[in-house]
């Protein structure tokens, strides 16, 4: 009799524990799902907000895809139109046409500053030595890893950026993109980044 009673009590305890565990797992699962949904919604809302704010700033002048257009000609025209300064942070720089455009700008009194990735300074066709000899204020980056930027700021109002390196490979072989943005607020952000990179370069 006592054995049956003990067995009955034990079964009751096991049943109660299993029910409690199931309820606990269900509650935890719902809480996790809710937290995940909330986090996803928050991230999505932030991305949408950022995209809308960026779009609202506007000012896109041109979008160029290499092998469809000659992107270097767009950059050269912008350099030739510069009146005060041209700041360039570029990973790979081997295009003579753009090196020549920067020299022309310097010769007419435009402040030209260029930062090139250190590992790319001595590659075949690099414009680094040419710019140095021409008196361009050019430095090699100070990042122990890579300075992978590819952008230019002109007169505090225009930004050129994208995947496009100033190289023959980018112009002739690779699929690259370039965007020209005319917006002082965006230009200010890129100029601040340029000054940070410039201050660490040598």
C-alpha positions in Angstrom: 0.0 0.0 0.0 2.8 2.4 1.0 4.7 1.5 -2.2 1.7 2.3 -4.4 1.2 5.6 -2.5 4.8 6.6 -3.0 4.7 5.6 -6.6 1.5 7.7 -7.1 3.2 10.7 -5.4 6.3 10.3 -7.5 4.3 10.2 -10.7 2.4 13.3 -9.6 5.8 15.1 -9.0 7.1 14.0 -12.4 4.0 15.1 -14.2 4.0 18.5 -12.4 7.7 19.0 -13.2 7.2 18.1 -16.9 4.3 20.5 -17.1 6.3 23.3 -15.4 9.2 22.6 -17.8 7.0 22.7 -20.8 5.4 25.9 -19.7 8.8 27.4 -18.9 10.2 26.5 -22.4 7.1 27.8 -24.1 7.4 31.1 -22.2 11.1 31.4 -22.9 10.5 30.6 -26.6 7.8 33.3 -26.9 10.1 35.8 -25.1 13.0 35.0 -27.4 10.8 35.2 -30.5 9.4 38.6 -29.2 12.9 39.9 -28.5 14.1 38.7 -31.9 11.2 40.3 -33.7 11.6 43.5 -31.8 15.4 43.6 -32.6 14.8 42.9 -36.2 12.1 45.6 -36.4 14.4 48.1 -34.7 17.3 47.4 -37.0 15.0 47.6 -40.1 13.5 50.8 -38.9 17.0 52.3 -38.4 18.1 51.3 -41.8 15.0 52.7 -43.4 15.4 55.9 -41.5 19.0 56.2 -42.5 18.2 55.6 -46.2 15.4 58.1 -46.1 17.6 60.7 -44.5 20.4 60.1 -47.0 17.9 60.3 -49.9 16.4 63.5 -48.5 19.9 65.1 -48.6 19.9 64.5 -52.4 22.5 65.9 -54.7 23.4 62.9 -56.8 24.9 64.3 -59.9 26.1 61.2 -61.7 26.4 57.4 -61.4 29.0 55.7 -63.5 29.7 52.0 -64.1 33.1 51.1 -65.6 33.1 49.2 -68.9 29.9 51.1 -69.6 31.2 54.6 -69.3 34.7 56.2 -69.0 34.5 57.0 -65.3 38.0 58.6 -65.3 36.7 61.4 -67.6 34.1 62.3 -65.0 36.7 62.6 -62.3 39.1 64.5 -64.5 36.4 67.1 -65.3 35.7 67.6 -61.7 39.3 68.1 -60.9 39.6 70.6 -63.7 36.6 72.5 -62.3 38.1 72.8 -58.8 38.8 76.4 -57.6 40.0 75.9 -54.0 41.0 72.4 -53.2 40.9 68.7 -54.1 41.4 66.1 -51.5 41.9 62.5 -52.6 42.1 59.2 -50.5 42.7 56.4 -52.9 43.8 52.8 -52.5 45.3 52.2 -56.0 46.4 55.1 -58.3 47.8 54.2 -61.7 45.8 56.4 -64.1 48.0 59.0 -65.9 45.0 61.1 -66.9 44.0 61.6 -63.3 47.6 62.2 -62.2 47.9 64.9 -64.9 44.6 66.5 -63.9 45.8 66.8 -60.3 49.1 68.4 -61.5 47.1 70.9 -63.7 45.0 71.8 -60.7 48.1 72.4 -58.5 49.6 74.5 -61.3 46.7 76.9 -61.3 46.8 77.3 -57.5 44.4 74.7 -56.3 45.4 73.0 -53.0 45.8 69.3 -53.8 46.3 66.7 -51.2 46.5 62.9 -51.9 46.7 59.9 -49.6 47.6 56.6 -51.3 47.6 53.1 -49.7 51.3 52.4 -48.7 51.3 48.9 -50.2 50.2 50.3 -53.6 52.8 53.1 -53.8 55.4 51.0 -55.6 53.2 48.9 -57.9 53.8 49.1 -61.6 52.4 52.3 -63.0 51.8 53.9 -59.7 51.4 57.7 -59.8 53.0 58.2 -56.4 56.5 59.1 -57.6 55.1 61.2 -60.5 53.0 63.3 -58.1 55.9 63.7 -55.7 58.2 65.0 -58.4 55.5 67.3 -59.6 55.3 68.9 -56.2 51.9 67.5 -55.2 51.4 67.1 -51.5 51.0 63.3 -51.4 51.4 61.0 -48.5 51.2 57.3 -47.8 48.6 56.1 -45.3 49.4 55.2 -41.7 47.0 52.4 -41.2 48.9 49.2 -40.5 46.3 47.3 -42.4 44.8 48.9 -45.5 43.6 52.3 -46.4 40.9 51.1 -48.7 39.1 54.4 -49.4 38.3 55.5 -52.9 37.0 59.1 -52.6 37.6 62.7 -53.6 36.3 65.9 -52.1 36.2 69.0 -54.3 35.8 72.6 -52.9 33.8 71.4 -49.9 30.7 70.7 -52.0 31.3 67.6 -54.2 32.2 64.0 -53.3 33.2 61.3 -55.7 33.1 57.8 -54.2 32.4 54.1 -54.9 34.3 50.9 -55.6 36.3 52.5 -58.4 40.0 52.7 -57.9 42.0 55.2 -60.0 43.6 52.4 -61.9 43.6 50.9 -65.4 42.1 47.7 -64.0 39.1 49.5 -62.6 38.7 51.4 -65.9 39.3 48.7 -68.4 38.8 45.3 -66.8 36.8 45.3 -63.5 33.1 45.9 -62.9 33.2 49.0 -60.7 30.9 51.8 -59.7 31.3 55.5 -59.1 28.9 58.1 -57.7 29.2 61.9 -57.7 27.3 63.6 -54.9 26.9 67.4 -54.8 26.0 68.1 -51.2 28.0 70.2 -48.6 26.8 68.2 -45.6 28.0 64.9 -47.2 31.2 66.6 -48.4 31.9 67.8 -44.8 31.7 64.2 -43.5 34.1 62.9 -46.2 36.4 65.9 -45.6 36.6 65.1 -41.9 37.5 61.5 -42.7 40.1 62.7 -45.2 41.7 64.9 -42.5 41.8 62.0 -40.1 43.5 59.8 -42.6 45.8 62.6 -43.7 46.9 63.3 -40.1 48.0 59.7 -39.7 49.8 59.5 -43.1 53.4 60.3 -43.9 
